[in-house]
Amino acid sequence: MENIKELLSRRGLYTVNKGATIKEVVFYMAEKGVGLVPIMDSGKLIGVFSERDLVKRVIAKIRALNRLKLMM
């Protein structure tokens, strides 16, 4: 079984800096094809932001959500 270091060596580790906007982070995650990014501050890990955070902490708080429609 591989350890974390071995797993990460096969795939890039994409991080964002503290203070980035939600829009910047979401577009970055989409561009890189990842569902979670570590948040860094001066080279230190201070947290993570995930697709679940986007849904629970951002989208679910939009008051006009009941008027938005899927356009697929």
C-alpha positions, 0 to 999 in steps of 0.5 A: 500500500502506498503512503501519502507522499507516494500518492501525491508524487504521482499527482500534482498538489494544488493549493491556494493562498489564504485570502483568495476569493471563493470565485478564484478558488472554485475556478482553480479547482475546476481548472485543475479537476480537483474537489479539495484544495489545501489553504496555505498561509506563508507556507503553512497549511491552515485548512482546506476548502472542498466542494462540500464547503462550497455547497454547505457554506456558500451556495446553501446561503444564497437567498435567491436559490429557489429561483435559480434553474439548471440550464443543461 
